[in-house]
Amino acid sequence: MAYSVVSKKSGKTYYLHLREQTRKDGGITKLYFFAGEIKDGACDSLPEGKEVIENERTGLPFLKGTGKK
């Protein structure tokens, strides 16, 4: 089951996704994003050291580091 968050502003449900991007130097960057429907790359849980914050103006969720690893 994909990790989901309900927006306090709009009441819409958003699902957490992960896409891994390969950089030119060969390293991998993990890109986390929320989408309105479940697609390929949906995550079952929050990544360690991250928390969900909601943008007060738009109601869209995003991840923020907690400072803990």
MOKA-V936415 format. One record per residue. RES is the residue in one letter. SS is DSSP state (a for helix, b for strand, c for the rest). Layout:
res=<RES,RES>
ss=<SS,SS>
This chain:
res=<M,A,Y,S,V,V,S,K,K,S,G,K,T,Y,Y,L,H,L,R,E,Q,T,R,K,D,G,G,I,T,K,L,Y,F,F,A,G,E,I,K,D,G,A,C,D,S,L,P,E,G,K,E,V,I,E,N,E,R,T,G,L,P,F,L,K,G,T,G,K,K>
ss=<c,c,c,b,b,b,c,c,c,c,c,c,b,b,b,b,b,b,b,b,b,b,c,c,c,c,c,b,b,b,b,b,b,b,b,c,c,c,c,c,c,b,c,c,c,c,c,c,c,b,b,b,b,b,c,c,c,c,c,c,b,b,b,b,b,c,c,c,c>
